[in-house]
Amino acid sequence: MCSDHKMLPFLLPSDRPGFAGKTTMLTYIQINAAKPRAKAGNLSDSQNLYLVIQPNGSKLWRFNYRFLDKQKKLHLGGWPTISLAEARVRRDEAKKKIAEGIDPALEKKRARIAAKYAAANTFQAVAEEWLVKCERDGLAPVTVDKIRWLLAKAYPLIGTIPIAQITPHEALAVLRKVEATGAYESARRMRSVLSRVFRYGVATVRCDKDVAADLRGAIAVPKVKHFAAITRPSEVGALLRAIDGYGGHKVTVMAMRLSPHVLLRPGELRQAELPAAISARIMPTRRSASSIPRLLPRARKPSPTTILAPSHSSRCSLSEMA
């Protein structure tokens, strides 16, 4: 009995034999009645949970704990947004993480950094960064402009959403909006552009998946309409007379007048170099679809003055004239 009696002062009150009391816990009335003072004060609840009363009147929940032999503090939120019951739940969740070897304060900090990083990496921000890369990689300006035009239609719906949080439903809503106008080909290209942006996001660790890849087949397939070739001489004459009578942009006029003599694709003609001796040949600066540079003879009938304006240099491309 004597030895047991000497050990009692070293035990907590709740651990003493025969102790029938209960740990004091906060109540709503106590919290609501607490008034601010010149210095911050604490109202203790239980299991290291307490409420800090700031001089400005704000009331903040805190939880003290030890992790790897270091005393730490976890911020649980402010009252009354975080109620007394919710504060206790958060305290218990933190204790479970500590038991699992996880520092709750460090985990909260990482989650906050991840949320801030995700908010800064919206779909529009990633898409604009990808467009800069496309320009740097040498993608044709006309192609970049078309992609930018398509993305401008997607920004109102998903532009401000972090790219990692965009769902297939939201991406599909963008396609449906374009499809509803009857522009089926634009909707198909929109899905391709969205997919390329998401793939760039995956490559730069901004999102985990290309959510547009699974939307293949979700929109209507555009029906290809082929234009009949002109085979009658009278129709060819009508076309040439229409070209001669065209009064649009001067570069377009030159391209249209030159086209019947070289029979190049519009893209090849636009990037072609036109020497001063235009009656000799036309030299595309870019490679053709077969990856072979093409040097095509041209008819000698038209003179340079009927095609090229005198103000243009002797060696330039139609795209440079525009």
C-alpha positions in Angstrom: 0.0 0.0 0.0 2.8 2.4 0.9 4.7 1.8 -2.4 1.5 2.2 -4.4 0.6 5.4 -2.6 4.0 7.0 -3.5 3.4 6.4 -7.2 0.0 8.2 -7.4 1.4 11.7 -7.7 3.2 10.8 -10.9 0.0 9.7 -12.7 -2.5 11.8 -14.6 -5.8 12.4 -12.7 -7.7 10.1 -15.1 -5.2 7.3 -14.5 -5.4 7.3 -10.8 -7.1 4.3 -9.2 -10.7 5.1 -8.3 -10.8 8.4 -10.2 -14.3 9.0 -11.3 -14.0 12.4 -12.9 -14.1 13.3 -16.7 -11.8 15.3 -18.9 -13.2 18.9 -19.3 -14.4 19.5 -22.9 -15.5 22.6 -24.6 -19.2 23.4 -25.3 -20.9 25.6 -27.9 -21.9 28.0 -25.1 -18.3 28.5 -23.9 -17.0 29.1 -27.4 -19.8 31.5 -28.3 -19.3 33.5 -25.1 -15.5 33.7 -25.4 -14.4 37.3 -25.9 -11.1 38.6 -27.4 -8.4 40.1 -25.3 -5.3 42.1 -25.8 -3.3 38.9 -26.3 -4.3 35.7 -28.0 -5.8 33.1 -25.6 -6.6 29.4 -25.7 -9.7 27.4 -24.9 -8.7 23.7 -24.4 -11.0 20.9 -25.5 -9.5 17.4 -25.2 -6.6 15.3 -26.7 -4.5 18.4 -27.5 -7.3 20.1 -29.4 -7.9 23.8 -28.5 -9.4 27.0 -29.8 -7.2 30.1 -30.2 -9.1 33.4 -29.6 -7.3 36.1 -31.5 -7.3 39.8 -30.5 -9.3 40.6 -33.6 -12.1 38.2 -32.5 -11.3 35.3 -34.9 -11.4 31.8 -33.4 -9.1 29.2 -34.9 -8.8 25.5 -34.2 -5.4 24.0 -33.5 -4.1 20.5 -32.7 -0.8 19.9 -31.1 1.0 16.6 -31.7 4.5 15.0 -31.8 5.9 13.4 -34.9 9.4 11.9 -35.0 10.2 13.4 -31.6 9.3 16.9 -32.7 6.4 19.0 -31.4 4.2 20.2 -34.2 1.0 22.1 -34.7 -1.8 21.5 -37.2 -4.3 24.2 -38.3 -7.8 22.7 -38.5 -9.8 25.8 -39.7 -11.8 28.6 -38.1 -14.9 28.6 -36.0 -17.9 28.7 -36.7 -17.1 27.4 -40.3 -15.5 24.4 -38.6 -17.9 23.4 -35.8 -16.8 21.8 -32.5 -17.8 18.4 -33.7 -16.0 18.8 -37.1 -12.9 20.0 -35.3 -12.9 16.8 -33.2 -13.4 14.7 -36.4 -10.4 16.3 -38.0 -8.3 15.8 -34.9 -9.1 12.1 -34.9 -8.3 11.8 -38.6 -4.9 13.5 -37.9 -4.2 11.1 -35.1 -4.9 8.1 -37.4 -2.4 9.5 -40.0 0.2 9.9 -37.3 -0.3 6.3 -36.2 0.3 5.3 -39.9 3.5 7.3 -40.0 2.2 10.3 -42.0 2.7 13.8 -40.9 -0.7 15.5 -41.2 0.7 19.1 -41.4 3.2 18.1 -44.2 0.4 16.3 -46.1 -1.8 19.4 -45.8 1.0 21.6 -47.1 1.6 19.3 -50.1 -2.1 19.3 -50.9 -2.2 23.1 -50.8 0.8 23.3 -53.1 -0.8 20.8 -55.5 -4.1 22.7 -55.6 -2.3 26.0 -56.2 -0.2 24.3 -59.0 -3.3 22.8 -60.6 -5.2 26.2 -60.5 -2.3 27.8 -62.3 -2.3 25.1 -65.0 -5.7 25.7 -66.6 -6.6 24.2 -69.9 -6.1 27.5 -71.6 -2.7 28.1 -70.1 -1.5 24.7 -71.2 -3.0 25.1 -74.6 -1.3 28.4 -75.2 2.0 27.0 -74.1 1.5 24.1 -76.5 0.8 26.5 -79.3 4.1 28.3 -78.6 5.8 24.9 -78.9 4.1 24.2 -82.2 5.3 27.5 -83.6 8.8 26.8 -82.3 8.7 23.4 -84.0 8.0 25.0 -87.3 4.3 24.4 -87.8 2.9 26.5 -90.6 1.4 29.8 -89.4 -1.8 29.0 -91.2 -2.2 25.7 -89.3 -1.4 27.4 -86.0 -4.1 30.0 -86.7 -6.7 27.3 -87.5 -5.8 25.5 -84.2 -6.0 28.8 -82.3 -9.5 29.4 -83.9 -10.7 26.0 -82.7 -9.3 26.4 -79.2 -11.1 29.8 -78.9 -14.3 27.9 -79.2 -13.3 25.5 -76.3 -12.0 28.2 -73.9 -15.5 29.4 -72.8 -16.4 25.9 -71.5 -13.1 24.5 -70.2 -10.5 27.2 -70.5 -10.5 28.2 -66.8 -10.6 24.6 -65.5 -7.4 23.0 -64.3 -6.4 20.6 -67.1 -6.0 17.8 -64.6 -9.6 18.1 -63.4 -11.3 18.1 -66.8 -13.6 15.1 -67.3 -14.6 13.4 -70.5 -18.1 14.8 -70.0 -16.8 18.4 -70.1 -14.6 17.7 -73.2 -17.6 16.1 -74.9 -19.7 19.2 -74.2 -17.1 21.2 -76.2 -17.5 18.8 -79.1 -21.3 18.8 -78.9 -21.4 22.6 -79.0 -19.5 22.6 -82.3 -21.4 19.6 -83.6 -24.7 21.4 -82.9 -23.9 24.0 -85.5 -23.6 21.4 -88.2 -19.8 21.8 -88.5 -19.1 18.1 -88.3 -15.6 18.4 -89.7 -14.7 21.2 -87.3 -16.0 19.0 -84.4 -13.8 16.1 -85.6 -10.8 18.4 -85.7 -11.7 19.9 -82.3 -11.4 16.4 -80.8 -8.0 16.0 -82.4 -6.8 19.4 -81.1 -8.1 18.7 -77.6 -6.4 15.3 -77.6 -3.1 16.9 -78.6 -3.3 19.5 -75.8 -4.1 16.8 -73.2 -1.2 14.7 -74.5 1.1 17.7 -74.1 -0.3 18.1 -70.5 0.6 14.4 -69.8 4.1 14.9 -71.2 4.7 18.0 -69.0 3.2 16.3 -65.9 0.1 18.6 -65.8 -2.5 15.9 -66.1 -2.6 12.1 -66.0 -4.7 11.2 -69.0 -5.8 12.3 -72.4 -9.6 12.4 -71.7 -10.4 13.3 -75.4 -8.9 10.0 -76.7 -11.9 8.1 -75.5 -14.3 10.4 -77.4 -13.6 8.9 -80.8 -16.9 7.9 -82.4 -18.9 10.1 -80.0 -19.7 12.7 -82.7 -21.2 12.5 -86.1 -18.8 11.6 -89.0 -18.7 14.3 -91.6 -19.9 13.2 -95.1 -17.2 13.9 -97.7 -18.5 15.7 -100.7 -16.3 15.5 -103.8 -16.4 18.1 -106.5 -16.7 16.8 -110.0 -13.7 17.4 -112.2 -14.1 19.7 -115.2 -13.8 17.7 -118.3 -15.5 19.8 -121.0 -13.5 22.4 -122.9 -16.3 24.9 -122.6 -16.3 24.6 -118.8 -12.5 25.0 -118.7 -12.8 28.2 -120.7 -15.5 29.5 -118.3 -13.1 28.8 -115.4 -10.2 30.6 -117.0 -12.4 33.6 -117.8 -13.6 33.7 -114.2 -10.0 33.7 -113.0 -9.1 36.5 -115.3 -12.1 38.5 -114.1 -11.4 38.0 -110.4 -10.7 41.2 -108.6 -9.7 40.2 -105.1 -6.4 40.4 -103.2 -3.5 40.9 -105.6 -1.6 37.8 -104.2 -4.7 35.7 -104.7 -5.0 37.0 -108.3 -1.4 36.0 -109.0 -1.8 32.6 -107.5 -5.0 31.9 -109.4 -3.5 33.0 -112.7 -0.4 30.9 -112.2 -2.2 27.8 -110.9 -3.5 26.5 -114.4 0.0 26.5 -115.7 1.7 24.5 -112.9 -1.2 22.4 -111.4 0.2 22.5 -107.9 -1.7 22.1 -104.7 -2.7 25.4 -103.0 -0.3 24.7 -100.1 2.6 24.0 -102.5 1.9 27.0 -104.6 1.7 29.3 -101.6 5.2 28.3 -100.4 6.7 28.2 -103.9 9.7 30.4 -104.9 9.1 32.4 -108.0 12.3 33.3 -109.9 12.5 36.2 -112.2 12.6 33.9 -115.2 9.1 32.7 -114.3 8.7 31.1 -117.7 11.4 28.6 -116.9 10.1 26.7 -113.8 8.6 27.0 -110.3 10.5 25.6 -107.3 8.6 24.7 -104.2 10.5 25.5 -101.0 8.8 22.8 -99.0 8.8 19.1 -99.8 5.8 17.5 -101.4 3.7 14.7 -99.9 6.2 12.2 -101.2 9.1 13.9 -99.4 10.8 14.6 -102.8 11.5 18.2 -103.9 9.5 18.9 -107.0 10.8 21.0 -109.9 8.0 21.4 -112.4 8.2 22.9 -115.9 5.7 25.6 -116.7 4.0 26.6 -119.9 5.7 29.5 -121.7 2.6 31.3 -122.7 2.0 33.8 -119.9 4.6 36.5 -119.4 5.9 37.5 -116.0 4.0 40.8 -116.1 0.7 39.1 -116.4 1.3 37.1 -113.1 3.8 39.0 -110.9 3.4 42.6 -109.9 6.4 44.8 -110.7 6.8 45.8 -107.1 7.7 42.3 -105.9 11.2 41.0 -105.6 12.6 38.7 -108.2 12.8 35.7 -105.8 10.1 35.3 -103.2 7.1 33.1 -102.3 3.4 34.0 -102.5 3.1 33.6 -98.8 5.8 36.3 -98.3 3.9 38.6 -100.7 0.7 38.4 -98.6 
